[in-house]
Amino acid sequence: MIEKRRIGLKFCGGCNPRHDRVDTATQIKERLKDKVEFVSHEEADIEGILIVAGCPTICVDRAPFGDRPVWTVASPEDAERFIDEMGKTL
C-alpha cells in the first residue's frame, strides 16, 4: 500500500473571491484522494501547505508555516497544475 502525502489545507479569508474556493478544494481532494490526505494546516506532521485563495493576491500570512513547502491555488487553472504536480510525485 502506498503511503499518502499529508498536506495541510488553508483557505484565504475570501474577501475578493473570483472563483469558488471550497468547490476548487473539493475537486482537488477528490482527484488526489488516492495520493494525498488533506488535513488542517495546523497539524504538526504535514509535508507542506496548500493555500486555496479566491484571487491572485493570495494574501494569506505564510510566516506561521515556517520552512515547509507552500503551494498556492488561486484559480481552477492553478488547481489543475497542482493536481498534475502531485500526480507526478508518487
PyRosetta script that sets phi, psi and omega in degrees:
from pyrosetta import init, pose_from_sequence

init()
pose = pose_from_sequence("MIEKRRIGLKFCGGCNPRHDRVDTATQIKERLKDKVEFVSHEEADIEGILIVAGCPTICVDRAPFGDRPVWTVASPEDAERFIDEMGKTL")
pose.set_psi(1, 133.5)
pose.set_omega(1, -179.7)
pose.set_phi(2, -81.0)
pose.set_psi(2, 131.7)
pose.set_omega(2, 177.6)
pose.set_phi(3, -76.7)
pose.set_psi(3, 134.0)
pose.set_omega(3, 179.9)
pose.set_phi(4, -78.2)
pose.set_psi(4, 148.4)
pose.set_omega(4, 171.4)
pose.set_phi(5, -73.1)
pose.set_psi(5, 143.6)
pose.set_omega(5, 176.2)
pose.set_phi(6, -108.4)
pose.set_psi(6, 115.5)
pose.set_omega(6, -177.5)
pose.set_phi(7, -124.7)
pose.set_psi(7, 131.7)
pose.set_omega(7, 177.5)
pose.set_phi(8, -76.8)
pose.set_psi(8, 141.0)
pose.set_omega(8, -179.0)
pose.set_phi(9, -110.9)
pose.set_psi(9, 128.9)
pose.set_omega(9, -179.8)
pose.set_phi(10, -132.5)
pose.set_psi(10, 129.7)
pose.set_omega(10, 175.6)
pose.set_phi(11, -100.2)
pose.set_psi(11, 148.9)
pose.set_omega(11, 171.2)
pose.set_phi(12, -72.6)
pose.set_psi(12, 178.1)
pose.set_omega(12, -178.9)
pose.set_phi(13, -76.6)
pose.set_psi(13, -11.9)
pose.set_omega(13, 176.3)
pose.set_phi(14, 78.1)
pose.set_psi(14, 25.7)
pose.set_omega(14, -176.3)
pose.set_phi(15, -72.4)
pose.set_psi(15, -22.6)
pose.set_omega(15, -178.0)
pose.set_phi(16, -140.3)
pose.set_psi(16, 58.1)
pose.set_omega(16, -173.9)
pose.set_phi(17, -69.1)
pose.set_psi(17, 126.7)
pose.set_omega(17, 176.3)
pose.set_phi(18, -109.3)
pose.set_psi(18, -6.6)
pose.set_omega(18, 173.6)
pose.set_phi(19, -152.3)
pose.set_psi(19, 166.7)
pose.set_omega(19, -177.6)
pose.set_phi(20, -80.1)
pose.set_psi(20, 99.5)
pose.set_omega(20, -176.2)
pose.set_phi(21, -60.2)
pose.set_psi(21, -41.9)
pose.set_omega(21, -177.8)
pose.set_phi(22, -66.3)
pose.set_psi(22, -43.2)
pose.set_omega(22, 178.0)
pose.set_phi(23, -63.0)
pose.set_psi(23, -42.7)
pose.set_omega(23, 178.4)
pose.set_phi(24, -60.3)
pose.set_psi(24, -46.4)
pose.set_omega(24, 179.2)
pose.set_phi(25, -63.4)
pose.set_psi(25, -39.7)
pose.set_omega(25, 178.8)
pose.set_phi(26, -61.8)
pose.set_psi(26, -42.8)
pose.set_omega(26, 178.8)
pose.set_phi(27, -65.3)
pose.set_psi(27, -41.8)
pose.set_omega(27, 178.0)
pose.set_phi(28, -60.6)
pose.set_psi(28, -48.6)
pose.set_omega(28, -179.2)
pose.set_phi(29, -59.6)
pose.set_psi(29, -43.4)
pose.set_omega(29, -178.5)
pose.set_phi(30, -64.5)
pose.set_psi(30, -45.1)
pose.set_omega(30, -176.1)
pose.set_phi(31, -72.5)
pose.set_psi(31, -23.6)
pose.set_omega(31, -179.3)
pose.set_phi(32, -108.2)
pose.set_psi(32, 13.0)
pose.set_omega(32, -171.8)
pose.set_phi(33, -57.8)
pose.set_psi(33, -26.0)
pose.set_omega(33, 179.6)
pose.set_phi(34, -85.7)
pose.set_psi(34, -11.8)
pose.set_omega(34, -174.7)
pose.set_phi(35, -118.8)
pose.set_psi(35, -26.8)
pose.set_omega(35, -173.3)
pose.set_phi(36, -132.3)
pose.set_psi(36, 135.2)
pose.set_omega(36, 170.9)
pose.set_phi(37, -105.5)
pose.set_psi(37, 117.0)
pose.set_omega(37, 178.5)
pose.set_phi(38, -91.6)
pose.set_psi(38, 128.5)
pose.set_omega(38, -177.9)
pose.set_phi(39, -131.8)
pose.set_psi(39, 179.3)
pose.set_omega(39, 177.3)
pose.set_phi(40, -60.1)
pose.set_psi(40, 142.6)
pose.set_omega(40, 177.0)
pose.set_phi(41, -66.8)
pose.set_psi(41, -10.0)
pose.set_omega(41, -179.7)
pose.set_phi(42, -90.9)
pose.set_psi(42, -4.3)
pose.set_omega(42, 178.1)
pose.set_phi(43, -63.0)
pose.set_psi(43, 147.1)
pose.set_omega(43, -177.3)
pose.set_phi(44, -81.2)
pose.set_psi(44, -33.1)
pose.set_omega(44, -171.5)
pose.set_phi(45, -104.5)
pose.set_psi(45, 51.2)
pose.set_omega(45, 178.8)
pose.set_phi(46, -108.4)
pose.set_psi(46, 153.5)
pose.set_omega(46, -178.5)
pose.set_phi(47, -78.9)
pose.set_psi(47, -34.0)
pose.set_omega(47, -177.5)
pose.set_phi(48, -171.9)
pose.set_psi(48, -173.7)
pose.set_omega(48, -175.6)
pose.set_phi(49, -124.0)
pose.set_psi(49, 134.8)
pose.set_omega(49, 169.3)
pose.set_phi(50, -105.4)
pose.set_psi(50, 118.4)
pose.set_omega(50, 175.2)
pose.set_phi(51, -97.1)
pose.set_psi(51, 124.0)
pose.set_omega(51, 175.4)
pose.set_phi(52, -108.3)
pose.set_psi(52, 111.5)
pose.set_omega(52, -175.3)
pose.set_phi(53, -112.1)
pose.set_psi(53, 156.3)
pose.set_omega(53, -178.9)
pose.set_phi(54, -87.2)
pose.set_psi(54, -10.9)
pose.set_omega(54, -179.5)
pose.set_phi(55, -151.1)
pose.set_psi(55, 168.4)
pose.set_omega(55, -176.7)
pose.set_phi(56, -67.3)
pose.set_psi(56, -11.7)
pose.set_omega(56, 179.7)
pose.set_phi(57, -64.8)
pose.set_psi(57, -37.4)
pose.set_omega(57, 179.9)
pose.set_phi(58, 44.4)
pose.set_psi(58, 64.2)
pose.set_omega(58, -172.3)
pose.set_phi(59, -84.5)
pose.set_psi(59, 12.5)
pose.set_omega(59, 179.2)
pose.set_phi(60, -63.2)
pose.set_psi(60, 133.0)
pose.set_omega(60, 176.9)
pose.set_phi(61, -68.5)
pose.set_psi(61, 118.8)
pose.set_omega(61, -177.9)
pose.set_phi(62, -92.6)
pose.set_psi(62, -7.8)
pose.set_omega(62, -177.8)
pose.set_phi(63, -54.5)
pose.set_psi(63, -41.2)
pose.set_omega(63, -179.5)
pose.set_phi(64, -64.8)
pose.set_psi(64, -14.6)
pose.set_omega(64, -176.3)
pose.set_phi(65, -85.8)
pose.set_psi(65, -5.5)
pose.set_omega(65, 177.6)
pose.set_phi(66, 59.9)
pose.set_psi(66, -135.7)
pose.set_omega(66, -176.3)
pose.set_phi(67, -97.5)
pose.set_psi(67, 13.1)
pose.set_omega(67, 176.9)
pose.set_phi(68, -67.0)
pose.set_psi(68, 149.7)
pose.set_omega(68, 173.8)
pose.set_phi(69, -62.3)
pose.set_psi(69, 144.7)
pose.set_omega(69, 177.4)
pose.set_phi(70, -127.8)
pose.set_psi(70, 125.8)
pose.set_omega(70, 173.8)
pose.set_phi(71, -107.9)
pose.set_psi(71, 146.4)
pose.set_omega(71, -179.9)
pose.set_phi(72, -125.3)
pose.set_psi(72, 142.1)
pose.set_omega(72, 176.1)
pose.set_phi(73, -130.7)
pose.set_psi(73, 119.3)
pose.set_omega(73, 179.6)
pose.set_phi(74, -125.2)
pose.set_psi(74, 10.6)
pose.set_omega(74, 179.9)
pose.set_phi(75, -165.0)
pose.set_psi(75, 164.4)
pose.set_omega(75, 175.2)
pose.set_phi(76, -60.0)
pose.set_psi(76, -32.7)
pose.set_omega(76, 178.0)
pose.set_phi(77, -65.9)
pose.set_psi(77, -41.0)
pose.set_omega(77, 175.1)
pose.set_phi(78, -61.0)
pose.set_psi(78, -38.9)
pose.set_omega(78, 179.5)
pose.set_phi(79, -61.0)
pose.set_psi(79, -42.5)
pose.set_omega(79, 178.2)
pose.set_phi(80, -61.2)
pose.set_psi(80, -42.5)
pose.set_omega(80, 178.8)
pose.set_phi(81, -63.4)
pose.set_psi(81, -42.3)
pose.set_omega(81, 178.8)
pose.set_phi(82, -63.7)
pose.set_psi(82, -44.6)
pose.set_omega(82, 179.4)
pose.set_phi(83, -60.9)
pose.set_psi(83, -43.6)
pose.set_omega(83, 178.2)
pose.set_phi(84, -61.4)
pose.set_psi(84, -45.2)
pose.set_omega(84, -179.4)
pose.set_phi(85, -61.6)
pose.set_psi(85, -46.1)
pose.set_omega(85, -179.5)
pose.set_phi(86, -67.7)
pose.set_psi(86, -34.6)
pose.set_omega(86, 179.5)
pose.set_phi(87, -66.1)
pose.set_psi(87, -28.3)
pose.set_omega(87, -178.7)
pose.set_phi(88, -84.3)
pose.set_psi(88, -18.4)
pose.set_omega(88, -173.1)
pose.set_phi(89, -86.7)
pose.set_psi(89, -13.5)
pose.set_omega(89, 178.0)
pose.set_phi(90, -123.6)
pose.dump_pdb("model.pdb")
